[in-house]
Amino acid sequence: MFDHRLPPPSKPYRLYAATGLLVLVGLFVAGRYWNAAFSATKKAQSPLSIKQPVAIPQLTILVFKSEKRMEVWSGSGSNVSMIRDYPVLAASGTSGPKLVEGDRQVPEGIYRIVEMNPNSRFHRSCKLNYPNEFDKKMAELDGRIKLGGDICIHGKNCSIGCVAIGDPAIEDLFALIQHIGPENVKVIIAPNDLRTHIPVKNPHLKIIWLKDLYNSIGHELSSFQKPVS
């Protein structure tokens, strides 16, 4: 009698079928993996996932010797605002930069804070990096030595070449500088407010580089303009 049933598949056929099935499964798994990897890479490269740099707060302290006033500004460039205004209770000497040790002059120039002393004999103190590079270079040009040092902004109401703003004010300023970080603070000391007036002249000073110093200070001050009321 004729048997219409198909003969059972041979062993090689079974092997080929199993191999093909494994290949299909492998392609499916690989496709899922590469899709996931591509999505992760694309997401990582997306502008939304890139961390933007955090702006470091900046403080600039302006000291005007003739007006006996200090201003504290926050920000940098064109984005600045005045956040403090203190009277200067004492600043010994006259207009003009500090030249030698013992001249009792408050320096004039652009400085940084290099030391914070919470236990100063003047209550609190913030030491400046006087003499800075400009001071040293001009001293070498003039042949001056022993330029002095230990120039601070501090409390109390007396000064020997420093800027005294009283105890309550220095407590406030000291805490503000500590919060911001002294490395993020610039101090500009001017003979007077060069934003509105020409430099106060000291007839006793015969310094050929004084104009360059005041031009540099004036340029720095130009970024800190009070709004017109």
C-alpha positions in Angstrom: 0.0 0.0 0.0 1.3 3.4 -1.0 2.2 5.6 2.1 1.4 9.3 1.5 3.2 10.5 4.7 6.4 12.4 4.3 9.5 10.6 5.3 11.0 11.9 8.6 13.7 14.6 8.0 17.2 13.4 7.8 19.7 14.3 10.5 21.6 17.0 8.3 18.3 18.8 7.7 17.6 19.0 11.5 21.1 20.4 12.0 20.6 23.1 9.4 17.3 24.1 10.8 18.7 24.4 14.3 21.7 26.4 13.1 19.4 28.8 11.2 17.2 29.3 14.3 20.3 30.1 16.4 21.5 32.7 13.8 18.1 34.4 13.8 18.0 34.6 17.6 21.6 35.9 17.5 20.7 38.7 15.0 17.7 39.7 17.1 19.7 40.0 20.3 22.5 41.9 18.6 20.0 44.3 17.0 18.5 45.0 20.4 22.0 45.6 21.9 23.1 48.0 19.2 19.9 49.9 19.3 20.3 50.4 23.1 24.0 51.3 22.7 23.2 53.9 20.0 20.4 55.5 22.1 22.7 55.8 25.1 25.5 57.3 23.0 23.1 59.8 21.4 21.7 60.8 24.8 25.2 61.2 26.2 26.0 63.5 23.2 22.8 65.5 23.5 23.4 69.2 24.6 20.8 68.7 27.3 22.9 66.1 29.1 26.2 68.2 29.0 26.8 69.8 32.4 27.2 73.5 32.0 30.1 75.1 33.9 29.0 76.7 37.2 29.9 80.4 37.3 32.2 81.2 40.3 31.1 84.3 42.2 33.4 87.3 42.0 33.9 90.2 44.4 35.6 93.4 43.7 36.4 95.8 46.6 36.9 99.5 45.6 38.7 101.7 48.1 38.7 105.5 47.5 41.2 107.2 49.8 40.2 110.8 49.3 36.4 110.1 49.7 37.1 107.7 52.6 34.7 105.2 51.1 34.6 101.5 50.2 32.3 99.8 47.8 31.9 96.1 47.3 30.7 94.8 43.9 29.5 91.3 43.0 29.8 89.8 39.5 32.2 90.4 36.6 32.3 92.0 33.2 29.1 93.8 32.3 27.1 91.9 34.9 28.0 93.6 38.2 26.1 95.2 41.0 27.1 97.0 44.2 26.1 95.0 47.3 28.0 96.9 50.1 29.0 100.5 50.9 31.2 101.2 53.9 32.8 104.3 55.3 36.6 104.1 55.7 37.2 105.2 59.3 41.0 105.6 58.9 43.6 105.4 56.1 46.9 107.0 56.9 49.0 109.0 54.6 48.0 111.1 51.6 47.2 110.5 47.9 49.9 108.6 46.1 51.1 105.0 46.2 53.1 103.4 49.0 56.8 103.6 48.1 58.9 102.4 51.1 58.6 100.8 54.5 57.5 103.2 57.2 56.0 105.9 54.9 52.6 105.2 56.4 51.0 105.3 52.9 48.1 103.2 51.9 49.1 101.5 48.7 47.4 102.3 45.4 46.9 99.6 42.8 45.1 96.3 42.1 45.6 93.7 44.7 44.5 90.2 45.9 43.7 88.9 49.4 46.4 86.5 50.5 45.5 85.9 54.2 42.5 86.0 56.4 43.0 86.6 60.2 40.0 86.2 62.4 42.0 86.9 65.5 43.8 90.1 64.4 44.6 92.8 67.0 42.4 95.0 64.8 39.5 92.6 65.3 39.6 90.9 61.9 41.9 91.5 59.0 42.3 90.7 55.3 45.9 90.9 54.1 46.7 92.2 50.6 49.5 91.0 48.3 51.4 94.3 48.6 53.9 94.7 47.1 52.5 93.2 43.9 54.4 92.6 40.7 53.8 96.2 39.5 55.0 97.6 42.8 58.2 95.5 42.7 58.9 96.4 39.0 58.5 100.1 39.7 60.7 99.9 42.8 63.4 98.2 40.7 63.1 100.9 38.1 63.4 103.6 40.8 66.2 101.8 42.8 64.0 101.5 45.9 64.3 98.7 48.4 62.4 97.7 51.6 59.0 98.3 50.2 57.2 97.3 53.4 54.3 94.9 53.8 51.5 93.6 56.1 48.9 95.9 54.4 45.4 94.9 55.4 41.8 95.9 55.4 40.8 95.5 59.0 38.5 96.7 61.9 39.0 99.4 64.5 39.4 103.0 63.5 43.2 103.5 63.3 45.6 103.0 60.4 49.3 102.7 59.8 49.2 102.2 56.0 46.1 100.0 56.2 42.4 100.5 55.5 40.3 100.5 58.7 36.5 100.2 58.4 35.5 99.5 62.0 34.5 96.2 63.7 30.9 95.7 62.5 31.9 96.4 58.9 34.9 94.1 58.9 32.8 91.3 60.4 30.4 91.6 57.6 33.1 91.9 54.9 35.1 89.1 56.4 32.2 86.7 56.4 31.4 87.7 52.8 34.9 87.0 51.6 35.1 83.7 53.4 31.8 82.7 51.7 33.0 83.7 48.2 36.6 82.5 48.8 39.5 85.1 49.0 40.9 83.8 45.7 37.8 85.2 44.0 38.3 88.7 45.4 40.0 91.7 43.8 40.8 94.9 45.6 41.3 98.2 43.8 42.7 101.0 45.8 42.6 104.5 44.2 43.7 107.9 45.3 40.1 109.1 44.7 37.1 108.0 42.7 38.6 108.1 39.2 35.2 107.3 37.6 34.1 110.8 38.2 37.2 112.9 38.9 40.8 113.2 37.6 43.4 111.9 40.0 44.2 113.9 43.1 47.7 115.3 42.7 50.3 115.1 45.4 52.8 117.9 44.7 55.5 116.1 46.7 55.5 113.1 44.4 57.8 113.1 41.4 57.0 109.7 39.9 57.3 109.1 36.2 55.2 106.0 36.2 52.3 107.4 38.3 50.2 108.3 35.2 50.5 104.7 34.0 49.3 103.4 37.4 46.3 105.7 37.5 45.4 104.9 33.9 45.4 101.2 34.9 43.3 101.8 38.0 40.9 104.0 36.0 40.4 101.3 33.4 39.6 98.8 36.1 37.1 101.1 37.8 35.3 101.8 34.5 33.5 98.5 34.8 31.8 99.5 38.1 29.3 102.3 37.3 26.5 103.2 39.6 23.1 103.6 37.9 22.1 107.2 37.3 19.3 108.2 39.7 
